[in-house]
Amino acid sequence: MTNKSADSPNDMGIHSLFEGLSEEYVESVVSRVLSSLGRASPESKRAFETELDKLSLRIPGFRTASLAPPHMLRDPVRHSLMDSDKLAAAVLVVWVESHQPLREIVQERIDDIGAYIGVSAEPTDLSKNGLKGNWPDRSWERERERFATIHDGYDEDDLALMMCYVSGLLPGMEDSDGESEAASEAAEQLPDILKLLALCAVDLENLPVSAPEWESDIPEFAEKIANTVSDKREERSRAATLDSFIAEVRDEFSPELAYLESDIASWSANSLPSGGDIARVLGTCEELRSALVEFRAVRESPPAATRSEEAERRKKNDELGDLALGLVERIERLMSGNPMPEDDPPRQSARAKSDPTEYADIRGGDASQTSQSLDAFPVFESEQLYRENLSLQSERDKLRGDNERLRAEVQRLGADNRSLDGDVESLRSQNRTLSNDLQFLRADKTDIELNVGNLQSKLADKEKEVETWRRAFEDESQKPRLTVEEVPRQVGTVGDAVNYAREMFPDRLLLRPNSKSVIQGNPFERPEDVWLALEWLATTYHGAKTGGSSVPDFDLSIREMCGWWYKSDQHETTRNKYRDWYTTRVNGDRRWMLEHIGTGASKDARHTIRIAFDWDKDEKMVVIGYIGQHQRTDAT
């Protein structure tokens, strides 16, 4: 088995979060990250750019990938996510920072319910590039659906990715052991009555065929059980109808019930005492709904044109309110098992009590029938109508077949509606994608315009610089000095090469060798190569840094010049441990020498030499801080 590198993906690495996502969504994540870098925290931005540059991506026209515009990085970053956990972690951190409100929503929810479902909201330890495990399967689906329902303004994939980040867990995976344990737990929680029935079933199986109980007792008992099941099924159906009707009344007339200061939230079939008459309660609820319909119509009607008409409107409003209150009271008494006596009318307003004719008006009667209406009020409480209500139950049973067919039709229409919802969601997704593409195109256009402006500014600066160098060259050419062609013939030692370079290129090379350098007396056998290397720094390298020439590959260039190689960096641990070997002083300030050139790999100073240097962009000079054999490392 081979060991993985420090940056290779592992089974629970951050890259795992992106494996189950669609390519379109991963692309949208990367695009958002690239467009959000300007607003990201300095630490997050630096971490992303560092990991990006480590990939050694080649972006045409840019020395390092982190300098390239977003539209040129989108595909390379997306393709590299699965190969680098550190890059995946850096991408995820910037993405999370761009979704701070969503993170707070998910964090708060997991803080509230995490202890109950075995999920903690501890921050994901991205430094180790690892996740803690998987969500419990049922909790994962339930919480995803809850977030999608309550926070429908967010993309479902964004919600899922944020849930994984905040919890440090991958999406749920249910195992067979978990299922068997849940089944055992459910079996242990069966009601005692079912356990007794199970024991009875065992006893019946063991009862001999010749037992006399099989003739009458057991069949009668089985028939009672079957009848009880049928009755309870019918009762449950009526209870469901009642609960559904109560919910409809509560939802449809909540403003009217609030106005009447009546709370029916506790009403349900379960509130009825044992043996309670569900049909009677349902009939009274139907009467209450009719009363509330009339009450709403009067209450929402505009003020009347005349005073007398307005008084009449207000009178009807009060009367209908009293009617509804009376029905509410009657239902509550039925729920409590203490129904009103037939001669006990419901609550009425003072006006209704003092003027019975008003109460008769709203029932469609006349003044001559007032006393009879009040005595029998409400109509559903009369014994005659109650018996009629019972007789209607048989007709209701006949209509259930039609109801079932209608339900099937509703289900079909619901399926069609869900299909249309899917089409709508697909169009919404396409719209979001097009909106994102438009946003990125606008961002790319802005980047291009900025780059054009910067290039125009740099061009003007370069033209000025060219003119300055031209004049300097003309002035310098008037001075008598050694020519480049003459110097190599006069180089006998490393010290000679350094001295001639200092004389020939005083405006391009700044020699500040540190205390670890060995120049005078250096035994390197090819000092003319040292001169060629210094000349390369003063001409080719200097020209590339100032824009006077283009050198795509420094290593190839110096190999062609003198056979040496070029390195752009030093190992961070080594240079920090042996700082005096990798730094020098310029005007009292410490300067790191990370770039270096050289030849040879042995410990023999006659065949091995290094020159470490740094580019001073302000002074436009090459600062040479070390000349000698190997710089100190743990190996040397």
C-alpha positions as CSV (number, residue, x, y, z in Angstrom):
1,M,0.0,0.0,0.0
2,T,1.4,3.4,-0.9
3,N,1.0,6.4,1.4
4,K,-1.0,9.4,0.1
5,S,0.6,12.8,-0.1
6,A,-0.4,15.5,2.4
7,D,-2.7,17.0,-0.2
8,S,-4.2,13.9,-1.8
9,P,-8.0,13.3,-1.3
10,N,-9.1,10.9,1.4
11,D,-12.4,9.0,1.8
12,M,-13.8,11.7,4.1
13,G,-12.0,14.7,2.6
14,I,-13.6,18.0,1.9
15,H,-13.6,17.0,-1.8
16,S,-16.3,14.4,-0.9
17,L,-18.8,17.2,-0.5
18,F,-18.6,18.0,-4.2
19,E,-18.6,14.4,-5.5
20,G,-22.4,13.9,-5.3
21,L,-23.2,17.3,-6.8
22,S,-24.1,18.0,-10.4
23,E,-21.5,19.5,-12.6
24,E,-23.7,22.5,-13.2
25,Y,-24.0,23.2,-9.5
26,V,-20.3,22.7,-8.8
27,E,-19.6,25.2,-11.6
28,S,-22.0,27.7,-10.0
29,V,-20.2,27.3,-6.7
30,V,-16.8,27.9,-8.3
31,S,-18.2,30.9,-10.2
32,R,-19.6,32.4,-7.1
33,V,-16.3,31.9,-5.3
34,L,-14.3,33.5,-8.0
35,S,-16.7,36.5,-8.2
36,S,-16.7,36.8,-4.4
37,L,-12.9,36.8,-3.9
38,G,-12.8,40.6,-3.8
39,R,-15.2,40.6,-0.8
40,A,-13.7,37.6,1.0
41,S,-11.6,37.9,4.2
42,P,-7.9,38.4,3.6
43,E,-7.1,35.0,5.2
44,S,-9.6,33.1,3.0
45,K,-8.5,34.9,-0.2
46,R,-4.8,34.3,0.6
47,A,-5.5,30.6,1.3
48,F,-7.4,30.2,-2.0
49,E,-4.7,31.9,-4.1
50,T,-1.9,29.9,-2.4
51,E,-3.6,26.5,-3.1
52,L,-4.4,27.7,-6.6
53,D,-0.8,28.6,-7.4
54,K,0.4,25.3,-5.9
55,L,-1.4,23.5,-8.7
56,S,1.0,25.0,-11.2
57,L,-1.8,25.7,-13.6
58,R,-0.7,27.3,-16.9
59,I,-3.0,30.3,-17.8
60,P,-1.9,31.9,-21.1
61,G,-0.6,35.4,-20.5
62,F,-0.2,35.1,-16.7
63,R,2.8,34.1,-14.6
64,T,0.7,32.6,-11.8
65,A,-2.8,31.4,-11.9
66,S,-4.0,33.6,-9.1
67,L,-3.5,36.7,-11.3
68,A,-5.8,35.4,-14.0
69,P,-9.4,36.8,-14.4
70,P,-12.3,34.7,-13.1
71,H,-13.6,33.5,-16.4
72,M,-10.2,31.9,-17.2
73,L,-10.1,30.1,-13.8
74,R,-13.6,28.7,-13.7
75,D,-13.0,25.4,-15.5
76,P,-9.4,24.7,-14.2
77,V,-10.6,25.2,-10.6
78,R,-13.7,23.0,-11.1
79,H,-11.6,20.2,-12.6
80,S,-9.0,20.4,-9.7
81,L,-11.5,20.2,-6.8
82,M,-11.5,16.4,-6.7
83,D,-7.7,16.2,-6.7
84,S,-6.9,18.6,-3.9
85,D,-8.6,18.6,-0.5
86,K,-6.9,21.9,0.4
87,L,-8.2,23.6,-2.7
88,A,-11.7,22.2,-2.0
89,A,-11.4,23.5,1.6
90,A,-10.3,27.0,0.4
91,V,-13.2,27.1,-2.2
92,L,-15.7,26.0,0.5
93,V,-14.6,28.7,3.0
94,V,-14.9,31.5,0.5
95,W,-18.3,30.1,-0.6
96,V,-19.6,30.0,3.0
97,E,-18.4,33.6,3.6
98,S,-20.5,34.7,0.6
99,H,-23.6,32.9,2.1
100,Q,-23.3,34.4,5.6
101,P,-27.1,34.8,6.2
102,L,-27.7,31.1,5.1
103,R,-25.0,30.0,7.4
104,E,-26.6,31.7,10.4
105,I,-29.9,30.1,9.6
106,V,-28.5,26.6,9.4
107,Q,-26.2,27.1,12.4
108,E,-29.2,28.2,14.6
109,R,-31.3,25.2,13.5
110,I,-28.6,22.6,14.2
111,D,-27.8,24.3,17.5
112,D,-31.4,23.8,18.5
113,I,-32.0,20.2,17.3
114,G,-28.5,18.7,17.1
115,A,-28.5,17.1,20.5
116,Y,-31.7,15.2,19.7
117,I,-30.6,13.7,16.3
118,G,-26.9,13.2,17.1
119,V,-25.5,16.1,15.1
120,S,-23.3,18.8,16.4
121,A,-22.7,22.2,14.9
122,E,-19.0,22.3,15.7
123,P,-17.0,24.1,13.0
124,T,-15.5,21.8,10.3
125,D,-11.8,21.4,10.9
126,L,-10.7,22.3,7.4
127,S,-7.0,22.3,8.3
128,K,-7.2,18.5,8.5
129,N,-9.3,18.3,5.4
130,G,-11.6,15.7,7.0
131,L,-15.2,15.2,7.7
132,K,-16.6,13.5,10.8
133,G,-19.0,11.0,9.1
134,N,-22.6,11.0,7.7
135,W,-25.9,12.5,8.8
136,P,-28.5,10.1,10.2
137,D,-30.5,9.3,7.0
138,R,-34.0,10.2,8.3
139,S,-32.8,13.4,10.0
140,W,-31.0,14.4,6.8
141,E,-34.1,14.1,4.6
142,R,-36.4,15.6,7.2
143,E,-34.2,18.7,7.8
144,R,-33.6,19.2,4.1
145,E,-37.4,19.2,3.4
146,R,-37.9,21.5,6.3
147,F,-35.3,24.0,5.2
148,A,-36.6,23.9,1.6
149,T,-40.2,24.5,2.8
150,I,-39.5,27.3,5.3
151,H,-36.7,29.0,3.4
152,D,-37.8,28.6,-0.2
153,G,-35.9,31.6,-1.3
154,Y,-32.7,29.6,-1.1
155,D,-31.5,27.0,-3.6
156,E,-31.9,23.5,-2.3
157,D,-28.3,22.5,-3.2
158,D,-27.0,25.6,-1.4
159,L,-29.0,24.5,1.7
160,A,-27.7,20.9,1.5
161,L,-24.1,22.0,1.1
162,M,-24.3,24.5,4.0
163,M,-25.9,21.7,6.2
164,C,-22.8,19.5,5.5
165,Y,-20.4,22.4,6.2
166,V,-21.9,23.5,9.5
167,S,-22.3,19.9,10.8
168,G,-19.0,18.6,9.4
169,L,-21.0,15.6,8.0
170,L,-21.7,14.1,4.6
171,P,-25.3,13.5,3.5
172,G,-27.1,10.7,5.3
173,M,-26.5,7.0,4.6
174,E,-28.8,4.5,6.4
175,D,-27.2,1.1,7.2
176,S,-28.9,-2.2,7.7
177,D,-27.9,-2.5,11.4
178,G,-29.6,0.8,12.1
179,E,-32.8,-0.4,10.5
180,S,-32.8,-3.7,12.5
181,E,-32.2,-1.8,15.7
182,A,-35.1,0.6,14.9
183,A,-37.4,-2.4,14.2
184,S,-36.5,-4.1,17.5
185,E,-37.2,-0.9,19.4
186,A,-40.6,-0.4,17.7
187,A,-41.5,-4.0,18.5
188,E,-40.6,-3.5,22.2
189,Q,-43.0,-0.5,22.3
190,L,-46.1,-2.3,21.1
191,P,-49.2,-1.5,23.2
192,D,-50.0,-4.1,25.9
193,I,-53.3,-4.9,24.2
194,L,-51.4,-6.1,21.0
195,K,-49.2,-8.3,23.2
196,L,-52.2,-9.8,24.8
197,L,-53.8,-10.5,21.4
198,A,-50.6,-12.1,20.2
199,L,-50.7,-14.4,23.2
200,C,-54.3,-15.2,22.5
201,A,-53.3,-16.1,18.9
202,V,-50.7,-18.5,20.2
203,D,-53.2,-20.1,22.5
204,L,-55.7,-20.6,19.7
205,E,-53.1,-22.2,17.5
206,N,-52.4,-24.7,20.3
207,L,-56.1,-25.4,20.9
208,P,-57.0,-28.9,19.6
209,V,-59.3,-29.1,16.6
210,S,-61.8,-31.1,18.6
211,A,-62.2,-28.4,21.3
212,P,-65.9,-27.4,21.6
213,E,-65.0,-23.7,21.6
214,W,-64.4,-23.9,17.9
215,E,-68.2,-24.5,17.4
216,S,-69.6,-21.3,19.0
217,D,-67.5,-19.3,21.4
218,I,-64.5,-18.6,19.1
219,P,-66.5,-17.8,16.0
220,E,-68.7,-15.4,18.1
221,F,-65.6,-13.8,19.5
222,A,-64.0,-13.4,16.0
223,E,-67.3,-11.9,14.7
224,K,-67.2,-9.4,17.6
225,I,-63.7,-8.5,16.8
226,A,-64.5,-8.0,13.1
227,N,-67.6,-5.9,14.0
228,T,-65.5,-3.8,16.4
229,V,-62.8,-3.3,13.7
230,S,-65.5,-2.2,11.2
231,D,-67.1,0.1,13.7
232,K,-63.8,1.7,14.7
233,R,-62.8,2.1,11.1
234,E,-66.1,3.9,10.4
235,E,-65.6,6.0,13.6
236,R,-62.1,6.9,12.6
237,S,-63.4,8.0,9.1
238,R,-66.0,10.2,10.8
239,A,-63.4,11.6,13.2
240,A,-61.1,12.4,10.3
241,T,-64.0,14.1,8.5
242,L,-64.7,16.2,11.6
243,D,-61.1,17.1,12.2
244,S,-60.8,18.2,8.5
245,F,-63.9,20.3,8.7
246,I,-62.8,21.9,11.9
247,A,-59.4,22.8,10.4
248,E,-61.2,24.3,7.3
249,V,-63.4,26.4,9.5
250,R,-60.4,27.5,11.7
251,D,-58.3,28.4,8.7
252,E,-61.0,30.0,6.6
253,F,-62.6,32.1,9.3
254,S,-59.6,32.9,11.6
255,P,-60.3,36.7,11.4
256,E,-63.9,36.3,12.3
257,L,-63.2,34.0,15.2
258,A,-60.5,36.3,16.5
259,Y,-63.0,39.2,16.3
260,L,-65.5,37.1,18.3
261,E,-62.7,36.2,20.8
262,S,-63.3,32.5,20.2
263,D,-60.4,30.0,20.1
264,I,-61.3,26.7,18.5
265,A,-57.7,25.5,18.2
266,S,-58.3,22.7,20.8
267,W,-61.3,21.3,19.0
268,S,-60.8,17.8,17.6
269,A,-62.5,14.4,17.5
270,N,-60.1,13.2,20.2
271,S,-61.6,15.8,22.5
272,L,-64.9,14.1,22.5
273,P,-65.7,11.9,25.5
274,S,-66.1,8.2,25.0
275,G,-69.3,7.5,23.1
276,G,-69.5,11.1,21.9
277,D,-71.8,11.8,19.0
278,I,-69.5,12.8,16.2
279,A,-72.4,13.2,13.7
280,R,-74.1,15.7,16.1
281,V,-70.9,17.7,16.5
282,L,-70.3,17.8,12.8
283,G,-73.8,19.0,12.1
284,T,-73.4,21.8,14.6
285,C,-70.0,22.7,13.0
286,E,-71.7,22.9,9.6
287,E,-74.3,25.3,11.1
288,L,-71.4,27.4,12.6
289,R,-69.7,27.6,9.2
290,S,-73.0,28.8,7.6
291,A,-73.3,31.5,10.3
292,L,-69.7,32.6,9.9
293,V,-70.3,33.0,6.1
294,E,-73.2,35.3,6.7
295,F,-71.3,37.1,9.5
296,R,-68.3,37.7,7.2
297,A,-70.5,39.1,4.4
298,V,-72.2,41.6,6.7
299,R,-68.9,42.5,8.5
300,E,-67.0,43.1,5.3
301,S,-69.8,45.0,3.5
302,P,-69.1,48.8,3.1
303,P,-70.8,51.3,5.3
304,A,-74.4,52.0,4.3
305,A,-75.5,55.1,2.4
306,T,-78.0,56.2,5.1
307,R,-78.1,56.3,8.9
308,S,-81.0,53.9,9.1
309,E,-79.4,51.4,6.7
310,E,-76.2,51.6,8.6
311,A,-78.0,50.9,11.9
312,E,-79.7,47.9,10.2
313,R,-76.3,46.6,9.0
314,R,-74.8,46.9,12.5
315,K,-77.8,45.2,14.0
316,K,-77.3,42.2,11.7
317,N,-73.6,42.2,12.4
318,D,-74.3,41.9,16.2
319,E,-77.1,39.3,15.7
320,L,-74.9,37.0,13.5
321,G,-72.0,37.4,15.9
322,D,-74.3,36.2,18.7
323,L,-75.5,33.3,16.6
324,A,-71.9,32.2,15.9
325,L,-71.0,32.6,19.6
326,G,-74.0,30.4,20.6
327,L,-73.0,27.7,18.2
328,V,-69.4,27.8,19.5
329,E,-70.7,27.4,23.1
330,R,-72.9,24.5,22.0
331,I,-70.0,22.7,20.3
332,E,-67.7,23.2,23.3
333,R,-70.4,21.7,25.6
334,L,-70.7,18.7,23.2
335,M,-67.0,18.4,23.3
336,S,-67.0,18.3,27.1
337,G,-69.8,15.8,27.3
338,N,-72.3,18.3,28.8
339,P,-74.6,19.2,25.9
340,M,-77.1,22.1,26.3
341,P,-80.7,21.2,27.3
342,E,-83.2,21.7,24.4
343,D,-84.7,24.7,26.1
344,D,-81.4,26.5,26.9
345,P,-80.7,29.0,24.1
346,P,-77.1,30.1,23.4
347,R,-75.6,33.4,24.3
348,Q,-77.4,36.5,22.8
349,S,-76.7,40.2,22.7
350,A,-78.8,42.5,24.9
351,R,-80.5,43.8,21.7
352,A,-81.6,40.3,20.8
353,K,-83.0,39.6,24.2
354,S,-84.9,42.9,24.4
355,D,-86.3,42.7,20.8
356,P,-86.9,39.1,19.7
357,T,-88.1,40.2,16.3
358,E,-84.5,41.1,15.4
359,Y,-83.4,37.6,16.0
360,A,-86.1,36.3,13.9
361,D,-85.1,38.4,11.0
362,I,-81.7,36.8,10.4
363,R,-83.2,33.3,10.4
364,G,-85.6,34.2,7.5
365,G,-88.7,34.2,9.7
366,D,-91.1,37.0,10.7
367,A,-92.1,38.6,14.0
368,S,-95.2,36.4,14.5
369,Q,-92.9,33.3,14.8
370,T,-90.4,34.9,17.2
371,S,-91.1,33.0,20.3
372,Q,-91.2,29.6,18.6
373,S,-87.8,30.4,16.9
374,L,-86.2,31.3,20.2
375,D,-87.5,28.3,22.0
376,A,-86.2,25.9,19.3
377,F,-83.0,27.8,18.7
378,P,-80.7,26.7,17.2
379,V,-82.4,24.6,14.6
380,F,-79.9,21.8,14.8
381,E,-80.7,21.3,18.4
382,S,-84.3,20.2,17.8
383,E,-85.0,16.6,18.3
384,Q,-86.8,16.3,15.0
385,L,-83.9,17.7,12.9
386,Y,-81.4,15.6,14.9
387,R,-83.3,12.5,13.9
388,E,-83.4,13.7,10.3
389,N,-79.6,14.2,10.6
390,L,-79.2,10.6,11.6
391,S,-81.3,9.4,8.7
392,L,-79.1,11.3,6.3
393,Q,-76.1,9.3,7.4
394,S,-77.3,6.4,5.3
395,E,-77.5,8.6,2.3
396,R,-74.0,9.9,3.1
397,D,-72.7,6.3,3.0
398,K,-74.1,5.9,-0.5
399,L,-72.3,9.0,-1.6
400,R,-69.0,7.7,-0.4
401,G,-68.5,5.8,-3.6
402,D,-68.8,9.1,-5.5
403,N,-66.5,10.7,-3.0
404,E,-63.8,8.0,-3.6
405,R,-64.0,8.5,-7.3
406,L,-63.7,12.2,-6.8
407,R,-60.6,11.6,-4.6
408,A,-59.1,9.5,-7.3
409,E,-59.7,12.4,-9.7
410,V,-58.2,14.8,-7.2
411,Q,-55.1,12.6,-7.0
412,R,-54.8,12.5,-10.8
413,L,-55.1,16.3,-10.9
414,G,-52.6,16.5,-8.1
415,A,-50.1,14.3,-10.1
416,D,-50.7,16.6,-13.1
417,N,-50.1,19.6,-10.8
418,R,-46.9,18.1,-9.4
419,S,-45.7,17.5,-13.0
420,L,-46.4,21.1,-13.8
421,D,-44.6,22.1,-10.6
422,G,-41.6,20.1,-11.8
423,D,-41.7,22.0,-15.2
424,V,-41.9,25.3,-13.3
425,E,-39.0,24.4,-11.1
426,S,-37.0,23.4,-14.2
427,L,-37.7,26.7,-15.8
428,R,-36.8,28.5,-12.6
429,S,-33.5,26.5,-12.5
430,Q,-32.8,27.5,-16.1
431,N,-33.6,31.1,-15.2
432,R,-31.2,31.0,-12.2
433,T,-28.5,29.5,-14.5
434,L,-29.0,32.2,-17.1
435,S,-29.0,34.9,-14.4
436,N,-25.8,33.5,-13.0
437,D,-24.2,33.4,-16.5
438,L,-25.4,37.0,-17.2
439,Q,-23.8,38.1,-13.9
440,F,-20.5,36.3,-14.7
441,L,-20.5,37.9,-18.2
442,R,-21.0,41.3,-16.7
443,A,-18.2,40.6,-14.3
444,D,-15.9,39.4,-17.1
445,K,-16.7,42.5,-19.1
446,T,-15.8,44.7,-16.1
447,D,-12.6,42.7,-15.6
448,I,-11.7,43.1,-19.3
449,E,-12.4,46.8,-19.2
450,L,-10.2,47.2,-16.1
451,N,-7.4,45.1,-17.7
452,V,-7.6,47.3,-20.9
453,G,-7.3,50.4,-18.7
454,N,-4.4,49.0,-16.8
455,L,-2.6,47.9,-19.9
456,Q,-3.1,51.3,-21.5
457,S,-1.6,52.9,-18.4
458,K,1.3,50.4,-18.3
459,L,1.9,51.1,-22.0
460,A,2.2,54.8,-21.4
461,D,4.6,54.1,-18.4
462,K,6.7,51.8,-20.6
463,E,7.0,54.4,-23.4
464,K,8.3,56.8,-20.8
465,E,10.6,54.2,-19.5
466,V,11.9,53.4,-23.0
467,E,12.7,57.1,-23.5
468,T,14.5,57.3,-20.2
469,W,16.6,54.2,-20.9
470,R,17.4,55.5,-24.4
471,R,18.7,58.8,-23.0
472,A,20.6,56.9,-20.3
473,F,22.2,54.6,-22.9
474,E,23.3,57.6,-25.0
475,D,24.8,59.2,-21.9
476,E,26.5,56.0,-20.8
477,S,27.9,55.2,-24.2
478,Q,30.0,58.4,-24.1
479,K,31.9,57.0,-21.0
480,P,35.1,54.9,-21.6
481,R,34.7,51.5,-20.0
482,L,35.4,47.9,-20.5
483,T,33.3,46.1,-23.0
484,V,31.3,42.9,-22.3
485,E,33.4,41.1,-24.8
486,E,36.7,42.1,-23.1
487,V,35.8,41.1,-19.6
488,P,35.6,37.3,-19.8
489,R,39.2,37.1,-21.0
490,Q,40.3,39.0,-17.8
491,V,38.3,36.8,-15.4
492,G,40.6,34.6,-13.4
493,T,38.7,34.1,-10.1
494,V,35.2,34.4,-8.7
495,G,36.3,37.6,-7.1
496,D,37.3,39.0,-10.5
497,A,33.9,38.1,-12.0
498,V,32.1,39.9,-9.1
499,N,34.2,43.0,-9.4
500,Y,33.8,43.2,-13.2
501,A,30.1,42.8,-12.8
502,R,29.9,45.5,-10.2
503,E,31.9,47.8,-12.6
504,M,29.9,46.9,-15.7
505,F,26.4,47.0,-14.3
506,P,26.3,49.5,-11.4
507,D,22.7,50.5,-12.3
508,R,21.4,47.0,-12.6
509,L,23.2,44.8,-10.0
510,L,23.2,45.7,-6.3
511,L,25.8,43.4,-4.7
512,R,25.1,43.0,-0.9
513,P,26.7,39.6,-0.1
514,N,25.8,38.3,3.4
515,S,28.2,37.0,6.0
516,K,27.8,33.4,4.7
517,S,29.0,34.3,1.2
518,V,32.5,33.2,-0.1
519,I,33.7,35.4,-2.9
520,Q,37.4,36.2,-2.5
521,G,39.3,32.9,-2.4
522,N,36.3,30.9,-3.7
523,P,37.9,27.7,-5.3
524,F,35.2,27.3,-8.0
525,E,37.1,26.2,-11.1
526,R,35.0,28.1,-13.8
527,P,34.9,31.7,-12.8
528,E,34.1,32.7,-16.4
529,D,30.7,30.9,-15.8
530,V,30.1,33.1,-12.8
531,W,30.7,36.1,-15.0
532,L,28.2,34.8,-17.6
533,A,25.6,34.1,-14.8
534,L,26.0,37.7,-13.5
535,E,25.8,39.0,-17.0
536,W,22.6,37.0,-17.5
537,L,21.1,38.6,-14.3
538,A,22.0,42.1,-15.5
539,T,20.7,41.6,-19.0
540,T,18.2,38.9,-19.7
541,Y,16.7,38.6,-16.2
542,H,16.7,42.4,-15.7
543,G,15.2,43.0,-19.2
544,A,12.3,40.5,-18.5
545,K,11.6,42.2,-15.1
546,T,11.5,45.7,-16.5
547,G,9.5,44.7,-19.6
548,G,12.3,45.3,-22.1
549,S,12.2,41.6,-23.2
550,S,10.0,38.5,-22.9
551,V,11.5,35.4,-21.2
552,P,8.9,32.7,-20.8
553,D,11.3,30.2,-19.1
554,F,14.2,31.6,-16.9
555,D,15.5,28.0,-16.3
556,L,15.8,27.3,-20.1
557,S,17.3,30.7,-20.7
558,I,20.2,30.4,-18.3
559,R,20.9,26.8,-19.3
560,E,21.4,28.1,-22.8
561,M,23.6,30.9,-21.5
562,C,26.1,29.0,-19.2
563,G,24.6,25.6,-18.5
564,W,23.3,26.6,-15.0
565,W,19.7,26.1,-13.6
566,Y,17.2,28.6,-12.1
567,K,14.9,28.1,-9.1
568,S,12.2,30.6,-8.1
569,D,11.8,29.7,-4.4
570,Q,13.4,28.2,-1.3
571,H,11.7,25.7,1.0
572,E,9.9,27.7,3.7
573,T,11.0,25.5,6.7
574,T,14.6,25.5,5.6
575,R,14.8,29.3,5.0
576,N,13.2,30.1,8.4
577,K,15.5,27.7,10.2
578,Y,18.7,29.0,8.6
579,R,17.6,32.6,8.1
580,D,21.2,34.1,8.0
581,W,21.9,32.0,4.9
582,Y,18.8,33.2,3.0
583,T,18.7,36.9,3.9
584,T,20.9,40.0,3.5
585,R,20.7,43.6,4.6
586,V,19.9,46.6,2.3
587,N,19.9,50.0,3.9
588,G,19.5,48.4,7.3
589,D,16.4,46.3,6.2
590,R,16.4,42.5,6.1
591,R,15.7,41.2,2.6
592,W,14.9,37.5,1.7
593,M,16.9,35.9,-1.1
594,L,14.4,33.3,-2.4
595,E,15.4,33.1,-6.1
596,H,18.7,31.4,-6.9
597,I,20.8,30.1,-9.8
598,G,23.7,27.7,-9.7
599,T,25.4,24.5,-10.9
600,G,26.7,21.3,-9.3
601,A,25.3,19.1,-6.6
602,S,28.5,17.8,-4.8
603,K,30.1,19.1,-1.6
604,D,33.2,20.0,-3.5
605,A,33.3,23.8,-3.8
606,R,35.5,23.5,-6.9
607,H,32.5,22.1,-8.8
608,T,29.4,23.6,-7.0
609,I,28.3,27.2,-6.6
610,R,25.0,29.1,-5.8
611,I,24.0,32.8,-6.4
612,A,20.9,33.9,-4.4
613,F,19.1,37.1,-5.3
614,D,15.9,39.1,-5.2
615,W,14.3,41.6,-7.5
616,D,13.8,45.2,-6.2
617,K,10.8,46.4,-8.2
618,D,11.1,50.0,-6.8
619,E,14.8,50.5,-7.6
620,K,14.5,48.1,-10.7
621,M,17.7,46.3,-9.6
622,V,18.8,42.8,-9.0
623,V,19.9,42.5,-5.3
624,I,22.5,39.7,-4.9
625,G,22.8,38.6,-1.3
626,Y,24.7,35.3,-1.4
627,I,27.5,33.8,-3.5
628,G,29.1,30.6,-2.4
629,Q,28.7,26.8,-2.3
630,H,25.5,25.2,-1.0
631,Q,23.3,27.4,1.3
632,R,22.6,25.6,4.6
633,T,19.9,22.9,4.8
634,D,19.3,20.0,7.1
635,A,20.9,17.7,4.5
636,T,24.1,19.9,4.3
